[in-house]
Amino acid sequence: MFSLCTKEAKSRNWSELGLVMKDKVLRFEVLAEDEWEAKLNEMLQA
């Protein structure tokens, strides 16, 4: 399932989405339920 989502995903710029947030980088990840807390803690400590 995740491989299919990754394969079909396409990059979009902010103007295509109608958002006004220039120079912002967002990264979305799909994590297993037991991984999200560790990943969140890692991001908050960075």
mmCIF file of the N, C-alpha and C atoms, coordinates in Angstrom:
data_MODEL
# 
_entry.id   MODEL 
# 
loop_
_atom_site.group_PDB 
_atom_site.id 
_atom_site.type_symbol 
_atom_site.label_atom_id 
_atom_site.label_alt_id 
_atom_site.label_comp_id 
_atom_site.label_asym_id 
_atom_site.label_entity_id 
_atom_site.label_seq_id 
_atom_site.pdbx_PDB_ins_code 
_atom_site.Cartn_x 
_atom_site.Cartn_y 
_atom_site.Cartn_z 
_atom_site.occupancy 
_atom_site.B_iso_or_equiv 
_atom_site.pdbx_formal_charge 
_atom_site.auth_seq_id 
_atom_site.auth_comp_id 
_atom_site.auth_asym_id 
_atom_site.auth_atom_id 
_atom_site.pdbx_PDB_model_num 
ATOM 1   N N  . MET A 1 1  ? 0.821  -1.183 0.000  1.00 0.00 ? 1  MET A N  1 
ATOM 2   C CA . MET A 1 1  ? 0.000  0.000  0.000  1.00 0.00 ? 1  MET A CA 1 
ATOM 3   C C  . MET A 1 1  ? 0.871  1.255  0.000  1.00 0.00 ? 1  MET A C  1 
ATOM 4   N N  . PHE A 1 2  ? 1.871  1.304  0.902  1.00 0.00 ? 2  PHE A N  1 
ATOM 5   C CA . PHE A 1 2  ? 2.722  2.483  0.989  1.00 0.00 ? 2  PHE A CA 1 
ATOM 6   C C  . PHE A 1 2  ? 3.544  2.661  -0.283 1.00 0.00 ? 2  PHE A C  1 
ATOM 7   N N  . SER A 1 3  ? 3.993  1.574  -0.862 1.00 0.00 ? 3  SER A N  1 
ATOM 8   C CA . SER A 1 3  ? 4.751  1.664  -2.117 1.00 0.00 ? 3  SER A CA 1 
ATOM 9   C C  . SER A 1 3  ? 3.895  2.265  -3.223 1.00 0.00 ? 3  SER A C  1 
ATOM 10  N N  . LEU A 1 4  ? 2.648  1.870  -3.286 1.00 0.00 ? 4  LEU A N  1 
ATOM 11  C CA . LEU A 1 4  ? 1.738  2.413  -4.291 1.00 0.00 ? 4  LEU A CA 1 
ATOM 12  C C  . LEU A 1 4  ? 1.515  3.907  -4.073 1.00 0.00 ? 4  LEU A C  1 
ATOM 13  N N  . CYS A 1 5  ? 1.307  4.317  -2.829 1.00 0.00 ? 5  CYS A N  1 
ATOM 14  C CA . CYS A 1 5  ? 1.112  5.740  -2.525 1.00 0.00 ? 5  CYS A CA 1 
ATOM 15  C C  . CYS A 1 5  ? 2.345  6.550  -2.907 1.00 0.00 ? 5  CYS A C  1 
ATOM 16  N N  . THR A 1 6  ? 3.516  6.031  -2.579 1.00 0.00 ? 6  THR A N  1 
ATOM 17  C CA . THR A 1 6  ? 4.759  6.724  -2.911 1.00 0.00 ? 6  THR A CA 1 
ATOM 18  C C  . THR A 1 6  ? 4.921  6.839  -4.420 1.00 0.00 ? 6  THR A C  1 
ATOM 19  N N  . LYS A 1 7  ? 4.623  5.770  -5.123 1.00 0.00 ? 7  LYS A N  1 
ATOM 20  C CA . LYS A 1 7  ? 4.749  5.760  -6.581 1.00 0.00 ? 7  LYS A CA 1 
ATOM 21  C C  . LYS A 1 7  ? 3.807  6.777  -7.225 1.00 0.00 ? 7  LYS A C  1 
ATOM 22  N N  . GLU A 1 8  ? 2.599  6.876  -6.734 1.00 0.00 ? 8  GLU A N  1 
ATOM 23  C CA . GLU A 1 8  ? 1.592  7.748  -7.331 1.00 0.00 ? 8  GLU A CA 1 
ATOM 24  C C  . GLU A 1 8  ? 1.665  9.198  -6.855 1.00 0.00 ? 8  GLU A C  1 
ATOM 25  N N  . ALA A 1 9  ? 2.422  9.463  -5.800 1.00 0.00 ? 9  ALA A N  1 
ATOM 26  C CA . ALA A 1 9  ? 2.506  10.821 -5.247 1.00 0.00 ? 9  ALA A CA 1 
ATOM 27  C C  . ALA A 1 9  ? 3.177  11.760 -6.241 1.00 0.00 ? 9  ALA A C  1 
ATOM 28  N N  . LYS A 1 10 ? 2.710  12.986 -6.271 1.00 0.00 ? 10 LYS A N  1 
ATOM 29  C CA . LYS A 1 10 ? 3.288  14.001 -7.144 1.00 0.00 ? 10 LYS A CA 1 
ATOM 30  C C  . LYS A 1 10 ? 3.573  15.246 -6.325 1.00 0.00 ? 10 LYS A C  1 
ATOM 31  N N  . SER A 1 11 ? 4.701  15.886 -6.597 1.00 0.00 ? 11 SER A N  1 
ATOM 32  C CA . SER A 1 11 ? 5.039  17.141 -5.926 1.00 0.00 ? 11 SER A CA 1 
ATOM 33  C C  . SER A 1 11 ? 4.122  18.242 -6.426 1.00 0.00 ? 11 SER A C  1 
ATOM 34  N N  . ARG A 1 12 ? 3.773  19.124 -5.528 1.00 0.00 ? 12 ARG A N  1 
ATOM 35  C CA . ARG A 1 12 ? 2.951  20.283 -5.872 1.00 0.00 ? 12 ARG A CA 1 
ATOM 36  C C  . ARG A 1 12 ? 3.586  21.519 -5.268 1.00 0.00 ? 12 ARG A C  1 
ATOM 37  N N  . ASN A 1 13 ? 3.521  22.631 -5.970 1.00 0.00 ? 13 ASN A N  1 
ATOM 38  C CA . ASN A 1 13 ? 3.990  23.862 -5.360 1.00 0.00 ? 13 ASN A CA 1 
ATOM 39  C C  . ASN A 1 13 ? 2.803  24.549 -4.688 1.00 0.00 ? 13 ASN A C  1 
ATOM 40  N N  . TRP A 1 14 ? 3.123  25.536 -3.838 1.00 0.00 ? 14 TRP A N  1 
ATOM 41  C CA . TRP A 1 14 ? 2.070  26.182 -3.046 1.00 0.00 ? 14 TRP A CA 1 
ATOM 42  C C  . TRP A 1 14 ? 1.020  26.848 -3.923 1.00 0.00 ? 14 TRP A C  1 
ATOM 43  N N  . SER A 1 15 ? 1.431  27.444 -5.035 1.00 0.00 ? 15 SER A N  1 
ATOM 44  C CA . SER A 1 15 ? 0.455  28.139 -5.879 1.00 0.00 ? 15 SER A CA 1 
ATOM 45  C C  . SER A 1 15 ? -0.570 27.169 -6.463 1.00 0.00 ? 15 SER A C  1 
ATOM 46  N N  . GLU A 1 16 ? -0.157 25.946 -6.727 1.00 0.00 ? 16 GLU A N  1 
ATOM 47  C CA . GLU A 1 16 ? -1.099 24.943 -7.218 1.00 0.00 ? 16 GLU A CA 1 
ATOM 48  C C  . GLU A 1 16 ? -2.138 24.594 -6.159 1.00 0.00 ? 16 GLU A C  1 
ATOM 49  N N  . LEU A 1 17 ? -1.763 24.696 -4.914 1.00 0.00 ? 17 LEU A N  1 
ATOM 50  C CA . LEU A 1 17 ? -2.670 24.358 -3.817 1.00 0.00 ? 17 LEU A CA 1 
ATOM 51  C C  . LEU A 1 17 ? -3.486 25.557 -3.351 1.00 0.00 ? 17 LEU A C  1 
ATOM 52  N N  . GLY A 1 18 ? -3.155 26.729 -3.864 1.00 0.00 ? 18 GLY A N  1 
ATOM 53  C CA . GLY A 1 18 ? -3.883 27.920 -3.478 1.00 0.00 ? 18 GLY A CA 1 
ATOM 54  C C  . GLY A 1 18 ? -3.511 28.430 -2.097 1.00 0.00 ? 18 GLY A C  1 
ATOM 55  N N  . LEU A 1 19 ? -2.354 28.071 -1.598 1.00 0.00 ? 19 LEU A N  1 
ATOM 56  C CA . LEU A 1 19 ? -1.917 28.497 -0.272 1.00 0.00 ? 19 LEU A CA 1 
ATOM 57  C C  . LEU A 1 19 ? -0.869 29.597 -0.388 1.00 0.00 ? 19 LEU A C  1 
ATOM 58  N N  . VAL A 1 20 ? -0.828 30.459 0.587  1.00 0.00 ? 20 VAL A N  1 
ATOM 59  C CA . VAL A 1 20 ? 0.136  31.562 0.580  1.00 0.00 ? 20 VAL A CA 1 
ATOM 60  C C  . VAL A 1 20 ? 1.140  31.327 1.700  1.00 0.00 ? 20 VAL A C  1 
ATOM 61  N N  . MET A 1 21 ? 2.034  30.397 1.490  1.00 0.00 ? 21 MET A N  1 
ATOM 62  C CA . MET A 1 21 ? 3.068  30.081 2.476  1.00 0.00 ? 21 MET A CA 1 
ATOM 63  C C  . MET A 1 21 ? 4.373  29.857 1.734  1.00 0.00 ? 21 MET A C  1 
ATOM 64  N N  . LYS A 1 22 ? 4.907  30.910 1.196  1.00 0.00 ? 22 LYS A N  1 
ATOM 65  C CA . LYS A 1 22 ? 6.128  30.801 0.406  1.00 0.00 ? 22 LYS A CA 1 
ATOM 66  C C  . LYS A 1 22 ? 7.304  30.398 1.283  1.00 0.00 ? 22 LYS A C  1 
ATOM 67  N N  . ASP A 1 23 ? 8.250  29.723 0.675  1.00 0.00 ? 23 ASP A N  1 
ATOM 68  C CA . ASP A 1 23 ? 9.499  29.318 1.316  1.00 0.00 ? 23 ASP A CA 1 
ATOM 69  C C  . ASP A 1 23 ? 9.299  28.378 2.498  1.00 0.00 ? 23 ASP A C  1 
ATOM 70  N N  . LYS A 1 24 ? 8.208  27.657 2.534  1.00 0.00 ? 24 LYS A N  1 
ATOM 71  C CA . LYS A 1 24 ? 7.976  26.663 3.580  1.00 0.00 ? 24 LYS A CA 1 
ATOM 72  C C  . LYS A 1 24 ? 8.131  25.283 2.961  1.00 0.00 ? 24 LYS A C  1 
ATOM 73  N N  . VAL A 1 25 ? 8.773  24.397 3.685  1.00 0.00 ? 25 VAL A N  1 
ATOM 74  C CA . VAL A 1 25 ? 8.941  23.033 3.222  1.00 0.00 ? 25 VAL A CA 1 
ATOM 75  C C  . VAL A 1 25 ? 8.147  22.122 4.145  1.00 0.00 ? 25 VAL A C  1 
ATOM 76  N N  . LEU A 1 26 ? 7.266  21.351 3.573  1.00 0.00 ? 26 LEU A N  1 
ATOM 77  C CA . LEU A 1 26 ? 6.495  20.374 4.332  1.00 0.00 ? 26 LEU A CA 1 
ATOM 78  C C  . LEU A 1 26 ? 6.836  18.991 3.822  1.00 0.00 ? 26 LEU A C  1 
ATOM 79  N N  . ARG A 1 27 ? 6.909  18.080 4.737  1.00 0.00 ? 27 ARG A N  1 
ATOM 80  C CA . ARG A 1 27 ? 7.175  16.695 4.374  1.00 0.00 ? 27 ARG A CA 1 
ATOM 81  C C  . ARG A 1 27 ? 6.163  15.833 5.099  1.00 0.00 ? 27 ARG A C  1 
ATOM 82  N N  . PHE A 1 28 ? 5.437  15.032 4.381  1.00 0.00 ? 28 PHE A N  1 
ATOM 83  C CA . PHE A 1 28 ? 4.428  14.164 4.956  1.00 0.00 ? 28 PHE A CA 1 
ATOM 84  C C  . PHE A 1 28 ? 4.929  12.733 4.929  1.00 0.00 ? 28 PHE A C  1 
ATOM 85  N N  . GLU A 1 29 ? 4.705  12.041 6.018  1.00 0.00 ? 29 GLU A N  1 
ATOM 86  C CA . GLU A 1 29 ? 5.098  10.643 6.105  1.00 0.00 ? 29 GLU A CA 1 
ATOM 87  C C  . GLU A 1 29 ? 3.946  9.840  6.678  1.00 0.00 ? 29 GLU A C  1 
ATOM 88  N N  . VAL A 1 30 ? 3.840  8.617  6.237  1.00 0.00 ? 30 VAL A N  1 
ATOM 89  C CA . VAL A 1 30 ? 2.883  7.687  6.821  1.00 0.00 ? 30 VAL A CA 1 
ATOM 90  C C  . VAL A 1 30 ? 3.678  6.764  7.724  1.00 0.00 ? 30 VAL A C  1 
ATOM 91  N N  . LEU A 1 31 ? 3.329  6.771  9.010  1.00 0.00 ? 31 LEU A N  1 
ATOM 92  C CA . LEU A 1 31 ? 4.056  5.967  9.984  1.00 0.00 ? 31 LEU A CA 1 
ATOM 93  C C  . LEU A 1 31 ? 3.135  4.936  10.606 1.00 0.00 ? 31 LEU A C  1 
ATOM 94  N N  . ALA A 1 32 ? 3.702  3.803  10.944 1.00 0.00 ? 32 ALA A N  1 
ATOM 95  C CA . ALA A 1 32 ? 2.953  2.799  11.689 1.00 0.00 ? 32 ALA A CA 1 
ATOM 96  C C  . ALA A 1 32 ? 2.604  3.373  13.059 1.00 0.00 ? 32 ALA A C  1 
ATOM 97  N N  . GLU A 1 33 ? 1.534  2.898  13.628 1.00 0.00 ? 33 GLU A N  1 
ATOM 98  C CA . GLU A 1 33 ? 1.039  3.445  14.890 1.00 0.00 ? 33 GLU A CA 1 
ATOM 99  C C  . GLU A 1 33 ? 2.098  3.463  15.981 1.00 0.00 ? 33 GLU A C  1 
ATOM 100 N N  . ASP A 1 34 ? 2.925  2.442  16.038 1.00 0.00 ? 34 ASP A N  1 
ATOM 101 C CA . ASP A 1 34 ? 3.937  2.377  17.096 1.00 0.00 ? 34 ASP A CA 1 
ATOM 102 C C  . ASP A 1 34 ? 5.170  3.238  16.813 1.00 0.00 ? 34 ASP A C  1 
ATOM 103 N N  . GLU A 1 35 ? 5.231  3.874  15.648 1.00 0.00 ? 35 GLU A N  1 
ATOM 104 C CA . GLU A 1 35 ? 6.385  4.702  15.293 1.00 0.00 ? 35 GLU A CA 1 
ATOM 105 C C  . GLU A 1 35 ? 6.145  6.202  15.454 1.00 0.00 ? 35 GLU A C  1 
ATOM 106 N N  . TRP A 1 36 ? 4.903  6.657  15.461 1.00 0.00 ? 36 TRP A N  1 
ATOM 107 C CA . TRP A 1 36 ? 4.633  8.096  15.393 1.00 0.00 ? 36 TRP A CA 1 
ATOM 108 C C  . TRP A 1 36 ? 5.159  8.850  16.600 1.00 0.00 ? 36 TRP A C  1 
ATOM 109 N N  . GLU A 1 37 ? 5.057  8.273  17.800 1.00 0.00 ? 37 GLU A N  1 
ATOM 110 C CA . GLU A 1 37 ? 5.511  8.984  18.998 1.00 0.00 ? 37 GLU A CA 1 
ATOM 111 C C  . GLU A 1 37 ? 7.021  9.187  18.982 1.00 0.00 ? 37 GLU A C  1 
ATOM 112 N N  . ALA A 1 38 ? 7.772  8.159  18.617 1.00 0.00 ? 38 ALA A N  1 
ATOM 113 C CA . ALA A 1 38 ? 9.226  8.275  18.544 1.00 0.00 ? 38 ALA A CA 1 
ATOM 114 C C  . ALA A 1 38 ? 9.628  9.304  17.486 1.00 0.00 ? 38 ALA A C  1 
ATOM 115 N N  . LYS A 1 39 ? 8.954  9.300  16.348 1.00 0.00 ? 39 LYS A N  1 
ATOM 116 C CA . LYS A 1 39 ? 9.260  10.255 15.278 1.00 0.00 ? 39 LYS A CA 1 
ATOM 117 C C  . LYS A 1 39 ? 8.952  11.683 15.722 1.00 0.00 ? 39 LYS A C  1 
ATOM 118 N N  . LEU A 1 40 ? 7.833  11.876 16.414 1.00 0.00 ? 40 LEU A N  1 
ATOM 119 C CA . LEU A 1 40 ? 7.476  13.205 16.908 1.00 0.00 ? 40 LEU A CA 1 
ATOM 120 C C  . LEU A 1 40 ? 8.503  13.698 17.916 1.00 0.00 ? 40 LEU A C  1 
ATOM 121 N N  . ASN A 1 41 ? 8.909  12.855 18.842 1.00 0.00 ? 41 ASN A N  1 
ATOM 122 C CA . ASN A 1 41 ? 9.932  13.233 19.820 1.00 0.00 ? 41 ASN A CA 1 
ATOM 123 C C  . ASN A 1 41 ? 11.243 13.597 19.136 1.00 0.00 ? 41 ASN A C  1 
ATOM 124 N N  . GLU A 1 42 ? 11.618 12.843 18.116 1.00 0.00 ? 42 GLU A N  1 
ATOM 125 C CA . GLU A 1 42 ? 12.844 13.130 17.363 1.00 0.00 ? 42 GLU A CA 1 
ATOM 126 C C  . GLU A 1 42 ? 12.769 14.512 16.712 1.00 0.00 ? 42 GLU A C  1 
ATOM 127 N N  . MET A 1 43 ? 11.629 14.832 16.125 1.00 0.00 ? 43 MET A N  1 
ATOM 128 C CA . MET A 1 43 ? 11.462 16.127 15.462 1.00 0.00 ? 43 MET A CA 1 
ATOM 129 C C  . MET A 1 43 ? 11.476 17.276 16.468 1.00 0.00 ? 43 MET A C  1 
ATOM 130 N N  . LEU A 1 44 ? 10.890 17.086 17.622 1.00 0.00 ? 44 LEU A N  1 
ATOM 131 C CA . LEU A 1 44 ? 10.823 18.146 18.625 1.00 0.00 ? 44 LEU A CA 1 
ATOM 132 C C  . LEU A 1 44 ? 12.177 18.420 19.271 1.00 0.00 ? 44 LEU A C  1 
ATOM 133 N N  . GLN A 1 45 ? 13.058 17.428 19.292 1.00 0.00 ? 45 GLN A N  1 
ATOM 134 C CA . GLN A 1 45 ? 14.374 17.601 19.895 1.00 0.00 ? 45 GLN A CA 1 
ATOM 135 C C  . GLN A 1 45 ? 15.379 18.204 18.920 1.00 0.00 ? 45 GLN A C  1 
ATOM 136 N N  . ALA A 1 46 ? 15.036 18.252 17.653 1.00 0.00 ? 46 ALA A N  1 
ATOM 137 C CA . ALA A 1 46 ? 15.955 18.775 16.622 1.00 0.00 ? 46 ALA A CA 1 
ATOM 138 C C  . ALA A 1 46 ? 16.102 20.272 16.728 1.00 0.00 ? 46 ALA A C  1 
# 
